[in-house]
Amino acid sequence: MIKNYFKIAIRNLWKNKIFTSLNVVGLTIAFGVALLLAMFAIYELSYDRFHEHGDNIYMVYSEDSTPNGIEANISKSEPFSAALRDEITGVEKITRYNGSGVLVSYQDKQLGMSSAYVDPDFFDIFSFPIIKGDKENPITSESSVAMTELAAKRIFGDENAIGQTVTILRDEQEVPFTVTAIVEDFPETSSIGFDVILNFKSQPYHAYERGVGRWDVENHEVYMQLSKAVTPIQFESSTKDFTQLHYKNEIDNAKRDGVQPNSEGNYRQIKLLPYADMRFAKFSQGPVTVNRTMPYLVLGIAILILFIACVNFINMSIAKSDQRLREIGMRKTLGANKKQLFFQFWGESILVFIISTSLGCLLAMFLLPHFQLLFRTRATFEAFLNPSLIITLILCVIGITLIAGGYPAILMSRLGTLQSLKGKLDSNGKNYLRNSLMVLQFGIAILLISSTLVLQDQVEFMRTKDLGFNKEQVIAFPLNGKRNDQQAMQLIRDALEDKTNILSVSASNNILGLGKDGSRSTSVIGFEHKGRGVETHMLVVDSDYIETLDLNLVEGRSFNKNLASDSLSVIINESMAKQLNEGGLINSKINIDDKFFSIVGVIKDFNFQELDRHIAPMSLFALPNWNLRNVYVKVESKNLEKSYADVKAAWASVEPNAEFQGSFLDENIDRTLRSERNMITMIGSGSILAITLSCIGLFAMSLLIVAQRRKEIGVRKIVGASVSAITILLTKDFLKLVGIAFLVATPIAWWAMSKWLQNYAYRIDLNVLIFLMAGGIALVIAIVTIAGKTISAATSNPVNSLRSE
C-alpha cells in the first residue's frame, strides 16, 4: 500500500512539474533561510548560559533618584563589595571587575591587549576553566597575571608560558608580572572577554589607589553569586539600611534638592541584574530595561517566512484540487475511503516537504559563510546541538507538514463522490480561504517593507544629523604606545608640523563614537554648587580641542595653552549651563574636590554619547599631566587618503611598535549604528524573501486562474473584449487583495514603528508617504508577477482556447 502511494505521488508530482517546482523552490528557500535565522536567534539567546552557577550570578547596580528621574548606576566604589559581603546576608561570592586596554611587552614584542582586573573570587563565580598553572589562586598576588590560550600563543608562541615574565605599562612605567595560569579560550557566547587578567589591586593609581576607602569614587562593576537560600527580591529588600548608612550624604542631598523618591520611598535602591540578561540590558536612560527584541524579531521573521511558504503550498494544493476532482470521484467509486485518500494526498505533501527540507539544509550550509559575514555573527549550526532543540526542530517540521500538507488532504478526501465526478467544486469557501491567506501573505510583506523603510530613514537621519562637531575631516586614534601621553602628543605635533594638509591636532580622554579598537568611555562627577548637588560628564582635553572639532563657542573663550591658570579653568556645554541655572556664568567658579575652577566659556551642545540619549551636561577641563588617551587630527577636506597616510606615518615615527587604529569620526559614528544596520539587514532581507515567496504563490495562482478561465477568455474575445479589458478582468481580483493587505498592514506597521522610534531621543517623524511607498512596492511587484501570464492569455487565439475545451 505504502509503495503504491509512493508511486502515485511521484507520478502526480512529475505530471505537474511547474507547480511541484514552485512549491519545492519556495519551501526550500523558506526552510533554508528560516534555519539560518533561527540559528542566529538561538545563538544570541544562548549568551552567558554556560556558567555552572549561572542562575545565581548577578551584576550589582543601583537605581538612584535624580532631578531627571530614576537613573541606573553600574559603577561602584572600592569599599563597596567588601562592605556588601560583610553586612548583607546572601553574598556567596563577590568580585570587582574593571576592564581596560593594556600594553604587554615580552622581549621584542609589544602588544596591545584587553585586560580585566578582578578579585580572586572571580574564577569561583564564573566558569572560565584554568587549563595550566595555578588553578586555585591564579591572581592572588599583585604581581601575577593569567591569560587566555590565544593570548599566550600571541606572546610566547610555542614556548611554555607558565613562569614567564612579561611587562605591562602602568603609570608610564613597565611593571613586571609573572604568568601563573592559562585560561581556556572563551566560548563565543561569552559577554565577558579579555586577553589577560590581573588582581584588582594591580591597576594604575587613578583606577585603584586614588579610590581606596572612598565611597565617592566609582569606576568599576561588581558581580556576585547569590546564596541559593536567598531570592533576589529578598536581597534587594535587605539592603535598605546598607544604603542609608553608606550613602547618607547623597540621600540627604537628594532630599534637600527636592528629588522625588522611587515608588517604595527610597532615594537609592541596590538592585540585582541576572547575569544572563547582561547582553540585553540597557542602562542609558531611566531604570534598567532588558530587551531581547533583536533575537526574537529574527525568530519572528523566520516564522513568517515559513508561514508564507506554507500558505503558498496550501493555496496551490487547494487550487489544484479542481484538476483532480474526477480522480477523487473514480477512486471513491472504486471503494477508496477517506482515510486512504487522505494518506495518498498527504503522502504527496510529505514527499515535497522531505525534498524541500533536505534542499533547505543544503542551502543553509552553502549560505552560512555569507550569512556570517553579512550579519557580523559567529553563529554556526552548533547552536542546534542541544537535544531539546533538535527535538523541537523535528516537531516543528512534523507540525508544519501536518498542517500545510494535511489540511488540503483533508479537504480533498472529504469531497462527496457525485460532487467529485461532476468535476465542479463549490468555490465560495475555497476562494474565501485562498483570498484570506493571500491577504495575510502580502500584509506580512508590506509590514516588513514598511519597517525596513522606516529603519533606513532613521539610521540615515542619525548618520547625517548635525552632531555639533566636525566628523568628516577629523581623524581619531588611541594613544596605545609606551610614551607619556603629553610627550607623545608633542612628538605627533612636531611630525605633522610641516604638513599643509594638517590643520590642527588635539586630544582628550574619551573617544567620540566608537573607536576602531572598540573603546568607549565616559566619566561623571558630582559636586556641590550653591547648596545643591550637580552632576556633569567630565572630559579632559588639551588646548586645541574646541578648534580641532569645530565646536561652537557660544560665550566666553577657548582654552589658552600659554595661560598656566587654564589648568583651573573649565568650559561647559549649554546643558550644563541650564543645570547651573544662573546668569553671568563666565568667570564664576565651581568647587570640585576642594579646587575652584573658573568657567571661561560655554559651548553649544554636541552629541558626545549614543544618539538614543539626550545631550547630558558636559564640562571640559584642561588638566595638566592627565591621561588623554585619544588623538584628534583635523585635516583638509581635499585628498583625505593622503592626510590619513600622513597621520599614520607620523604615529609610526613616534611609536613604531604600536598599532595604528585610526579612523575618521564619521566612521566611529557609523559603528555606533551597527545594531540598527543589522536590524535593517535582517528585516530588509526578510521583506525581500516575503515578497518573493508571496509572488511565487501569486504567479502559481495566476497560472491556475488563467487555465480555469480559458474558455471564458475565448468567449469574451469573440464577443469583442479588448486585451486591456481581459487583462484587468484577470488581475483586478489579485490587486484588490494587495489593497486590502495594505489597509490591514499599514496601521500595524505605523504602531510598531512609532513604539520603536520612542527608543531614540533624536528620531524622524513618521510620514504616510513611507507606508504608501511600501504598498506601492508590493503592488508593482504583484502586477509584474502576474502581468506576463495574464497578457499572454488575453492576446492568445480564442479558437485555441475554445478548442481546448
C-alpha positions in Angstrom: 0.0 0.0 0.0 2.7 2.5 1.0 4.7 1.6 -2.1 1.6 2.2 -4.2 1.1 5.6 -2.5 4.7 6.5 -3.2 4.4 5.6 -6.9 1.2 7.6 -7.4 2.7 10.6 -5.5 5.8 10.6 -7.7 3.6 10.3 -10.9 1.3 13.2 -9.8 4.2 15.4 -8.8 6.0 14.8 -12.1 2.8 15.3 -14.0 2.5 18.8 -12.5 6.2 19.8 -12.9 5.6 23.6 -12.8 3.6 23.6 -9.6 5.9 21.0 -8.0 8.9 23.1 -8.9 7.3 26.3 -7.5 6.4 24.5 -4.2 9.9 23.0 -3.9 11.7 26.2 -4.6 9.5 28.2 -2.3 9.7 25.7 0.6 13.5 25.2 0.0 14.2 28.9 0.3 11.9 29.2 3.3 13.4 26.3 5.2 17.0 27.3 4.4 16.6 30.9 5.4 14.5 30.1 8.4 17.2 27.7 9.6 19.8 30.4 9.3 17.7 33.0 11.1 16.7 30.5 13.9 20.4 29.7 14.3 21.2 33.4 14.7 18.4 33.9 17.3 19.3 30.8 19.3 23.0 31.8 19.3 22.1 35.3 20.6 19.8 33.9 23.2 22.4 31.4 24.4 24.9 34.1 25.6 26.3 33.5 29.0 24.3 30.3 29.6 27.4 28.2 30.0 28.4 29.2 33.6 27.9 26.5 36.2 26.4 28.9 38.7 24.7 31.0 36.0 21.3 31.0 37.7 22.8 32.7 40.8 25.2 35.2 39.2 24.1 38.8 39.3 25.5 42.2 38.5 25.0 44.6 41.4 23.8 48.1 40.4 21.7 50.8 41.9 18.7 52.9 40.8 19.2 56.4 42.0 16.6 59.2 42.3 17.9 62.3 40.4 16.3 65.6 39.3 15.8 63.9 35.9 14.0 60.8 37.4 15.3 57.3 38.2 18.8 56.5 36.7 20.7 53.2 36.8 24.3 53.3 38.0 26.5 50.3 37.5 29.7 51.9 38.7 30.7 51.1 42.3 33.3 52.3 44.8 36.4 50.5 46.1 35.0 49.6 49.5 31.5 48.7 48.2 32.0 44.9 47.5 33.7 44.1 50.8 31.1 46.0 52.8 28.2 44.3 50.9 29.7 40.9 51.6 30.2 41.6 55.3 27.0 43.4 56.0 24.3 41.7 53.9 23.2 38.1 54.1 23.2 36.1 50.9 26.5 37.0 49.3 28.1 33.7 48.4 31.0 35.1 46.4 31.7 38.6 45.1 34.2 40.2 42.8 35.0 43.6 41.4 35.6 43.9 37.7 37.3 46.7 35.7 38.1 46.1 32.0 40.6 48.2 30.1 43.4 48.0 27.5 47.0 47.4 28.4 50.3 47.3 26.6 52.1 44.0 27.1 55.8 43.6 26.3 57.9 40.4 26.1 61.4 40.5 24.6 61.0 42.4 21.3 57.2 42.0 21.2 54.8 44.9 22.1 51.1 44.0 22.0 48.0 46.0 22.9 45.7 43.6 24.7 42.4 43.7 26.6 42.6 43.2 30.3 40.4 42.5 33.3 41.2 43.5 36.9 39.3 41.3 39.3 39.2 39.8 42.8 40.2 36.2 43.4 36.6 35.1 43.7 36.2 35.8 40.0 37.2 32.2 39.0 34.8 30.7 41.6 31.9 32.7 40.3 32.4 32.4 36.5 33.1 29.1 34.7 36.4 30.0 32.9 38.4 26.9 33.3 42.2 27.1 34.1 43.9 24.5 32.0 47.6 25.2 33.1 49.3 26.6 36.1 47.8 27.6 39.5 44.2 26.5 39.4 43.4 27.5 43.0 44.9 31.0 43.4 46.0 32.2 39.9 45.8 36.0 40.7 46.1 36.2 44.4 49.5 38.0 44.1 49.5 41.6 42.8 52.5 40.7 40.5 50.8 37.7 38.9 48.9 37.5 35.6 46.7 34.9 34.0 46.0 34.9 30.2 44.0 33.0 27.7 45.4 30.3 25.4 45.2 32.7 22.4 46.9 35.5 24.2 49.7 33.1 25.4 50.2 32.0 21.8 50.4 35.5 20.6 53.0 36.4 23.2 55.1 33.3 23.6 54.4 31.3 20.5 55.1 27.6 21.3 57.0 28.4 24.5 55.6 27.3 27.9 54.1 30.4 29.2 53.8 29.4 32.9 56.5 31.1 35.0 57.5 33.6 32.2 57.7 37.3 32.9 56.0 40.0 30.9 55.9 43.7 31.5 52.7 45.8 31.5 52.8 49.5 31.1 51.3 51.1 34.2 51.5 54.8 35.2 54.1 55.3 32.5 56.4 52.5 33.9 56.9 49.0 32.7 55.9 46.7 35.6 56.9 43.0 35.6 54.2 40.3 36.0 54.7 36.5 36.3 52.4 34.3 34.3 50.7 31.9 36.8 47.9 30.4 34.8 46.5 29.8 31.3 42.7 30.2 31.0 40.8 28.2 28.4 39.7 30.4 25.5 36.2 31.8 26.0 33.1 30.4 24.4 31.9 32.6 21.6 28.7 33.2 23.6 30.5 34.9 26.5 29.8 38.6 27.2 33.0 38.9 29.3 36.2 38.7 27.3 39.8 39.5 28.0 43.3 38.6 26.9 45.0 39.0 30.3 43.5 39.0 33.8 45.1 40.6 36.9 44.5 41.2 40.5 42.2 44.2 41.1 44.8 45.9 43.2 47.3 45.9 40.3 45.5 48.7 38.5 47.1 52.1 37.8 47.0 54.8 40.5 43.9 56.7 39.2 41.9 53.5 38.8 42.7 51.9 42.2 44.8 53.7 44.8 43.1 57.1 44.4 39.7 55.5 45.3 40.8 53.2 48.2 38.4 53.7 51.1 36.4 56.4 49.2 32.7 55.9 48.6 32.5 58.9 46.3 34.8 57.5 43.6 33.0 54.9 41.5 34.8 53.3 38.5 34.2 49.6 38.3 31.5 46.9 38.1 30.6 44.4 40.8 29.4 40.8 40.3 28.2 38.4 42.9 27.0 34.8 43.4 23.8 34.8 45.4 23.2 32.2 48.0 20.5 29.7 47.0 18.7 30.3 50.2 18.1 34.0 49.4 16.0 35.3 46.5 17.0 38.5 44.6 13.9 40.3 45.9 14.8 39.4 49.5 18.4 40.5 48.9 17.4 43.9 47.4 14.9 44.5 50.3 17.6 43.8 52.9 20.0 46.5 51.5 17.9 49.5 52.6 19.8 50.0 55.9 23.1 49.5 54.0 22.3 52.3 51.5 21.1 54.6 54.4 24.4 54.1 56.1 26.9 54.3 53.3 25.1 56.8 51.1 23.7 59.1 53.8 25.2 62.2 52.3 23.9 61.5 48.8 20.4 60.7 50.1 20.3 63.8 52.3 21.4 66.0 49.4 18.7 64.4 47.2 16.1 65.3 49.8 17.4 68.8 50.1 17.3 69.3 46.3 13.7 68.2 46.2 14.3 65.0 44.3 11.4 62.6 44.3 12.0 59.1 45.8 11.0 55.9 43.9 7.6 54.1 44.4 8.9 52.5 47.6 10.1 55.8 49.1 13.8 55.1 48.5 16.3 57.5 47.0 18.9 54.8 46.3 18.0 51.2 45.8 20.6 48.4 45.3 19.4 46.0 42.6 20.5 42.7 41.1 20.5 42.1 37.4 20.7 38.4 36.4 24.0 37.9 34.5 22.2 36.1 31.7 20.3 39.4 31.0 23.5 41.4 30.8 23.9 41.3 27.0 20.3 42.6 26.5 20.3 45.2 29.3 20.1 48.9 28.6 21.4 51.3 31.2 21.4 54.5 29.2 18.1 56.1 30.3 16.0 55.6 33.3 15.7 52.2 35.1 17.4 49.2 33.6 15.5 47.6 30.8 16.2 44.1 29.4 15.3 44.0 25.7 15.6 40.8 23.6 13.8 42.3 20.7 16.5 41.6 18.1 16.8 37.8 18.5 13.0 37.4 18.9 12.4 39.7 15.9 14.8 37.5 13.8 13.0 34.4 15.1 9.6 36.0 14.2 10.8 36.8 10.7 11.9 33.1 10.3 8.4 32.0 11.3 6.7 34.5 9.0 8.8 33.3 6.0 7.9 29.7 6.8 4.3 30.7 7.1 4.2 32.4 3.7 5.8 29.4 2.0 3.2 27.1 3.7 0.4 29.4 2.7 1.6 29.1 -0.9 1.6 25.4 -0.6 -1.9 25.2 0.8 -3.3 27.7 -1.8 -1.7 25.8 -4.7 -2.8 22.4 -3.3 -6.4 23.5 -2.9 -6.4 25.3 -6.3 -5.0 22.2 -8.0 -7.7 20.1 -6.4 -10.1 21.3 -9.2 -8.0 19.3 -11.7 -8.1 16.1 -9.6 -11.9 16.0 -8.8 -12.7 13.2 -11.3 -9.7 11.2 -10.0 -11.1 11.5 -6.4 -14.6 10.5 -7.6 -13.3 7.5 -9.5 -11.3 6.3 -6.5 -14.3 6.7 -4.2 -16.5 4.8 -6.7 -13.9 2.0 -6.8 -14.1 1.8 -3.0 -11.4 4.1 -1.6 -12.3 5.5 1.8 -11.5 8.9 3.3 -8.5 7.6 5.2 -6.9 6.1 2.1 -7.5 9.3 0.1 -6.1 11.4 3.0 -2.9 9.4 3.2 -2.5 9.5 -0.6 -2.7 13.2 -0.8 -0.8 13.8 2.5 1.9 11.4 1.2 2.5 13.7 -1.8 2.8 16.6 0.6 5.3 14.7 2.8 7.4 13.9 -0.2 7.5 17.6 -1.3 8.4 18.6 2.3 11.2 15.9 2.6 12.7 17.1 -0.6 12.4 20.8 0.3 13.7 20.3 3.9 16.8 18.4 2.6 17.5 21.1 0.0 16.9 23.8 2.5 19.5 22.3 4.8 22.0 22.2 1.9 21.1 25.8 1.0 21.6 26.9 4.6 25.1 25.2 4.7 26.0 26.9 1.4 24.8 30.4 2.6 26.3 30.2 6.1 29.7 31.9 5.4 27.9 34.7 3.5 25.3 35.0 6.3 28.0 35.2 9.0 29.8 38.0 7.0 26.6 39.9 6.3 25.3 39.9 9.9 28.7 40.0 11.6 27.9 36.9 13.6 29.8 33.8 14.7 26.7 31.7 14.9 27.1 28.2 13.5 24.9 25.1 13.3 26.5 24.1 16.6 23.8 26.3 18.2 21.3 23.5 17.4 23.5 20.8 19.2 21.1 20.5 22.1 18.8 17.5 22.4 15.8 19.7 23.3 16.4 22.0 20.4 16.8 19.1 18.0 13.6 17.5 19.2 11.9 20.9 18.9 13.1 21.3 15.3 11.9 17.9 14.3 8.5 18.5 15.9 8.3 21.8 14.1 8.9 20.2 10.7 6.4 17.4 11.5 3.8 20.0 12.6 4.3 22.1 9.5 3.9 19.0 7.3 0.8 18.0 9.2 -0.8 21.5 8.9 0.3 22.6 5.5 0.1 19.2 3.9 -2.7 17.7 5.9 -5.3 20.4 5.5 -5.6 20.2 1.7 -5.5 16.4 2.0 -8.4 16.5 4.5 -10.4 18.9 2.2 -9.9 16.6 -0.9 -10.6 13.4 1.0 -13.9 14.7 2.3 -15.4 15.6 -1.1 -18.5 13.7 -2.0 -18.4 11.1 -4.8 -21.1 12.8 -7.0 -19.6 16.3 -6.5 -16.2 14.9 -7.5 -17.5 13.1 -10.6 -19.2 16.3 -11.8 -15.7 17.9 -11.8 -17.0 21.1 -10.1 -16.1 22.3 -6.7 -18.1 24.8 -4.6 -15.8 27.8 -4.9 -17.2 30.1 -2.2 -15.4 28.6 0.8 -12.3 27.9 -1.3 -11.9 31.4 -2.6 -12.6 32.9 0.8 -9.8 30.8 2.3 -7.4 31.4 -0.6 -8.1 35.2 -0.6 -7.7 35.4 3.2 -4.3 33.7 3.1 -3.1 35.8 0.2 -4.1 39.0 2.1 -2.2 37.7 5.1 0.9 37.0 2.9 1.0 40.4 1.3 0.1 42.0 4.6 3.2 40.5 6.2 5.3 41.6 3.2 4.0 45.2 3.4 4.6 45.2 7.1 8.3 44.1 6.7 8.8 46.5 3.7 7.4 49.4 5.8 9.6 48.6 8.7 12.7 48.4 6.5 11.9 51.9 5.0 11.4 53.4 8.4 14.6 51.9 9.8 16.6 53.1 6.8 15.3 56.6 7.2 16.0 56.6 11.0 19.6 55.4 10.5 20.2 57.8 7.7 18.8 60.6 9.9 21.3 59.7 12.7 24.2 59.2 10.3 23.7 62.6 8.7 22.5 64.5 11.7 24.5 67.6 12.7 26.1 66.3 15.9 27.6 69.6 16.8 31.2 68.7 15.8 33.2 68.1 12.6 33.1 64.4 11.9 34.1 64.4 8.2 37.5 66.0 8.5 38.8 64.7 11.8 40.9 61.5 12.2 40.9 59.9 15.7 43.2 57.2 17.1 44.1 55.9 20.6 47.5 56.6 22.2 48.4 52.9 22.7 52.1 53.2 22.9 54.7 53.3 25.7 55.3 57.1 25.7 53.8 59.5 28.1 50.6 61.0 26.6 51.8 64.6 26.7 55.2 63.6 25.3 53.6 61.5 22.5 51.2 64.4 21.6 54.1 66.8 21.3 56.0 64.4 19.1 53.0 63.9 16.9 52.6 67.7 16.5 56.2 68.0 15.6 55.9 65.2 13.0 52.9 66.9 11.4 54.0 70.5 11.7 55.2 70.8 8.1 52.2 69.1 6.6 50.0 71.8 4.9 47.0 69.4 4.8 47.0 69.1 8.6 45.1 71.9 10.2 45.3 71.1 13.9 46.0 68.4 16.5 44.3 67.8 19.8 43.5 65.1 22.3 41.0 64.1 25.0 40.5 61.3 27.5 37.4 59.9 25.6 36.5 59.0 22.0 33.6 60.3 20.1 31.5 57.5 18.6 33.0 54.0 18.7 36.7 53.8 18.0 38.3 51.1 15.8 39.7 49.5 18.9 36.1 49.1 20.2 36.8 51.5 23.1 34.2 53.9 24.6 34.2 55.6 28.0 32.8 58.5 29.9 33.3 59.9 33.4 30.6 61.5 35.6 31.5 63.7 38.6 29.2 65.2 41.2 29.8 68.3 43.3 28.0 70.8 45.5 27.2 74.2 43.9 25.4 76.9 45.9 23.7 74.5 48.2 22.6 71.8 45.8 24.1 68.8 44.1 25.2 69.0 40.5 26.4 66.2 38.1 28.3 66.6 34.9 30.2 64.4 32.4 33.9 65.2 32.7 36.1 65.5 29.6 39.8 66.3 29.9 41.2 67.9 26.8 44.1 69.9 25.6 44.0 73.5 24.5 43.1 72.9 20.8 40.2 70.6 21.3 37.4 73.1 20.5 39.1 74.4 17.4 40.0 70.9 16.1 36.4 69.6 16.4 34.9 72.9 15.3 32.7 73.1 18.4 30.6 76.2 18.5 31.7 78.6 21.3 28.5 80.4 22.4 30.0 82.6 25.1 33.5 83.3 26.5 36.7 81.9 25.2 38.5 78.6 24.5 41.5 77.3 26.4 44.8 79.0 26.0 47.9 76.8 26.3 50.0 79.8 27.2 47.9 80.5 30.3 49.0 78.4 33.2 45.8 79.4 35.1 43.8 77.5 32.5 44.6 74.3 34.4 42.0 75.6 36.8 39.6 76.7 34.1 36.5 74.9 32.7 34.4 75.2 29.6 30.8 73.9 29.9 28.1 73.0 27.4 24.6 74.5 27.2 23.0 71.6 29.1 25.5 72.2 32.0 24.7 75.9 31.9 21.0 75.2 32.2 21.7 72.9 35.1 23.6 75.6 36.9 20.7 77.9 36.2 22.2 81.3 36.9 23.2 84.4 34.9 26.7 85.7 34.4 28.3 82.3 34.3 31.6 83.5 32.7 34.3 83.8 35.3 32.1 82.3 38.0 33.6 79.4 39.9 32.6 75.8 40.8 34.2 73.8 43.6 35.3 70.3 42.7 37.3 68.3 45.3 38.2 71.5 47.1 39.6 73.0 43.9 37.9 76.1 42.4 37.6 76.1 38.6 36.7 79.2 36.8 34.1 78.9 33.9 35.8 80.6 30.9 33.4 79.5 28.1 30.1 77.9 27.1 30.0 75.7 24.0 26.9 74.7 22.1 25.6 71.2 22.9 27.1 68.4 20.9 26.4 64.7 20.8 29.2 63.0 22.8 27.2 59.9 23.6 24.9 57.5 21.8 22.1 59.1 19.7 19.4 57.4 21.7 20.2 59.8 24.6 19.5 63.4 25.2 22.6 65.5 25.4 23.8 65.5 29.1 25.7 68.2 31.0 29.3 68.2 30.0 32.4 70.1 31.4 35.7 70.3 29.6 38.9 70.5 31.7 42.5 71.3 30.7 44.2 69.4 33.5 48.0 69.0 33.3 49.6 65.6 33.3 46.3 63.8 32.8 45.9 60.7 30.6 44.5 61.9 27.3 44.2 58.5 25.5 42.8 59.7 22.2 44.2 62.0 19.5 42.1 64.1 17.1 43.7 65.4 13.9 41.7 67.9 11.7 42.7 67.7 8.1 41.9 69.5 4.8 38.8 68.3 3.0 40.8 67.6 -0.1 42.7 64.3 -0.5 41.6 62.7 2.7 43.5 59.5 1.9 46.9 61.3 1.8 46.1 63.1 5.1 45.2 59.7 6.7 48.5 58.3 5.4 50.5 61.2 6.8 48.9 60.8 10.2 49.6 57.1 10.2 53.2 57.7 9.2 53.6 60.3 12.0 52.3 57.8 14.6 54.7 55.2 13.2 57.6 57.6 13.7 56.5 58.2 17.3 55.6 54.7 18.3 57.0 52.2 15.7 55.9 49.1 17.6 52.3 50.3 18.4 49.4 49.5 16.1 47.8 52.5 14.4 44.0 52.3 15.0 42.9 55.5 13.3 39.5 56.3 11.7 37.5 59.3 10.7 34.9 60.3 13.2 32.1 59.7 10.8 33.3 56.0 10.7 33.1 56.0 14.5 29.6 57.3 14.4 28.7 54.6 11.8 30.0 51.9 14.2 27.6 53.1 16.9 24.7 52.3 14.5 25.8 48.7 13.9 22.9 47.2 15.7 20.4 49.3 13.7 22.2 48.4 10.5 22.0 44.7 11.4 18.3 45.2 12.1 17.8 46.8 8.7 19.6 43.9 7.0 17.5 41.4 8.9 14.2 43.0 8.3 15.1 44.1 4.7 16.2 40.5 3.8 13.0 39.2 5.4 10.9 41.6 3.4 12.6 40.7 0.1 12.0 37.0 0.9 8.5 37.6 2.0 7.6 39.4 -1.2 9.4 36.9 -3.3 7.6 33.9 -1.8 4.3 35.8 -2.0 4.9 36.4 -5.7 5.8 32.7 -6.2 2.4 31.9 -4.8 0.7 34.7 -6.8 2.3 33.5 -10.0 1.2 30.0 -9.5 -2.3 31.1 -8.7 -2.4 33.3 -11.8 -1.4 30.2 -13.9 -4.3 28.2 -12.4 -6.9 31.0 -12.7 -5.9 31.5 -16.4 -6.2 27.8 -17.0 -9.6 27.6 -15.3 -10.9 30.6 -17.2 -9.5 29.8 -20.6 -12.9 29.2 -22.1 -14.3 32.4 -20.7 -11.4 34.3 -22.1 -12.0 32.9 -25.5 -15.8 33.7 -25.4 -15.1 37.3 -24.3 -12.6 37.8 -27.1 -15.0 36.6 -29.7 -17.7 39.0 -28.5 -15.3 41.9 -28.7 -13.5 42.2 -25.4 -10.2 44.1 -25.7 -6.8 42.8 -24.5 -6.7 45.5 -21.7 -10.2 44.6 -20.6 -9.4 40.9 -20.3 -6.1 41.7 -18.5 -7.9 43.9 -16.0 -10.5 41.2 -15.5 -7.8 38.6 -14.7 -5.7 40.9 -12.4 -8.2 43.1 -10.6 -9.1 40.4 -8.0 -5.5 39.9 -7.1 -4.8 43.6 -6.9 -7.8 44.0 -4.6 -6.2 41.6 -2.3 -3.0 43.6 -2.2 -5.0 46.7 -1.5 -6.8 45.0 1.4 -3.4 43.7 2.7 -2.1 47.3 2.6 -5.1 48.6 4.6 -4.6 45.9 7.2 -0.8 46.0 7.5 -0.3 49.8 7.5 -1.9 50.6 10.9 0.1 47.8 12.5 3.3 48.9 10.9 2.7 52.5 12.0 2.0 51.5 15.6 5.1 49.2 15.7 7.4 51.8 14.2 6.1 54.5 16.5 6.9 52.3 19.5 10.4 51.5 18.2 11.2 55.2 17.5 10.5 56.1 21.1 13.8 54.4 22.0 15.6 57.4 20.3 16.0 60.8 21.7 16.5 62.1 18.2 14.2 60.5 15.6 12.4 61.0 12.4 8.7 61.9 12.2 6.6 59.1 10.6 5.4 60.1 7.2 2.4 58.5 5.4 4.5 58.5 2.2 6.7 55.8 3.7 3.8 53.4 4.0 2.3 54.4 0.7 5.7 53.6 -0.8 5.7 50.2 0.8 2.2 49.5 -0.5 3.3 50.7 -4.0 6.3 48.4 -4.0 4.1 45.4 -3.2 1.5 46.5 -5.8 4.1 47.0 -8.6 5.8 43.6 -7.8 2.4 41.9 -7.8 1.5 43.5 -11.2 4.8 42.5 -12.7 4.4 38.9 -11.3 1.0 38.2 -12.9 1.2 40.6 -15.9 3.2 38.2 -18.2 0.7 35.3 -17.9 -2.5 37.4 -18.0 -1.4 39.4 -21.0 -0.3 36.2 -22.8 -3.8 34.7 -22.1 -5.5 37.9 -23.2 -3.6 38.0 -26.5 -4.0 34.3 -27.3 -6.1 33.0 -30.2 -9.6 32.4 -28.8 -10.1 29.5 -31.2 -7.4 27.6 -29.4 -9.0 28.3 -26.1 -12.4 27.1 -27.2 -10.9 24.0 -28.9 -9.1 23.0 -25.7 -12.5 22.8 -24.0 
